[in-house]
Amino acid sequence: MLICPICKYEYVKGITICPDCGERIVDDSSLVHPKDLEEKDWLVIYTSVHEYELQMLKDNLMSAGIDSIILSHRDRNFPVPGDLSFISLLVKKEQSEEAAKFINEVLKS
């Protein structure tokens, strides 16, 4: 099934960009499903109000073989001026020390 990873709407084959949020449509089998995640297995390693910053860090962690996910607390249904919400980057507990060192090195450069 093809869906938007942001707003979770389903689309038919041939649609490549979500008309609501502009995100690229993906096959839902490539997404992490809530049933695969257990809160006790993950730690918040970094927070920001800028989604692009967390995406950059997530991509860098992925290149180092460190699993991570972005958890947004932003309510896209209630737009307000400014950023009143935060976004978290989570890593698996067993990789948290390695991830913290890696993020510190990335932010220094």
N, C-alpha and C positions, 0 to 999 in steps of 0.2 A: 504494500500500500504506500502511495506517495503522500507525504505530509509536509507541512511547514514546521520546522523544528522550534519556532518561536510561538506561533499562535495555535499550533496543533490541528489546523484545518486540513481535511483530506482533499486531494486533487486527483484528477484523471491524468492518464498518461499524456504527455505532450506539454503539460504546464511545467515550466522550469523555475519561475520566480513567483513568490506569493504576492498577489495584488494588494493585500492588506498591509504587510510590513516590509516588503521588498527582499525578504530572505530567500535564499536558494532552496527549492523543494528537494527533499531527500527521501530515500526509501526508509521506512520506519524500522527496518531490521538493523540499520546502522546506528540507531539511537540507543542510549542507555535507558532501560526501562526501570521504573521504580521498584519492581519486584526483584531486580538484580542488586539493588542498593540497600544496605543496612546502615543506619546512622552510626552504630557503634564502630564500624569499619573505617570511617572517614573523619578527618580533622580539617578545620578551617585553617588555612595556611596564610591567606592574604585577603584583605578586603579593600574595596575601592568604590567610588561612585562612577568610574569610567569603565564601561564594558570593553572598550578597545584595549585598555591596559591589561585586563585579566585575560583577554583572548591572546594577547601577545605572550604573556607568561605561560598560559596553558600550552600554546604551540611550542614554546621553548622546552617546557617540561616533557612534552610528548617526544621531542627530538632526543631527549636524554633517557627515554624509556620509563618515564614516571607517569603513572595514571593520574588524571585529574579531571574534575568536573567544575562547571561554573553554576552557581546557584544565585539566581537573581530574585530579589525581593521587590523589584519594580513592578508596579501595577500599570500596565499599558492601557488599561481601560479607564483610568482616571488621570488624564494629563494635567499636570500643574507646572507652573513656571519653576525652573531650577531643579536641582537633583535632591530630592528628599529621601531617597532610598539608597541602599547600599547593595553591593554585589560581592559574593564570596567565592573564593577559589578553594576547593577542597582537594585533598590528596588522601590516599590510603594511609592508614596509621603506620604501617610498616615502612612506608617510604617517606614519612614526614621529615625526618632529620636530613636525609639526602635532598629532599625538595627545598627545605629551608636554606640549606647551603647554596643550592643551585640558584634559587631566586635572589639571594643576596649578591651572588656573583653577576647575575644578569643586570640587576639594578645598579651595580657599581659601574658597569661598562656603558 
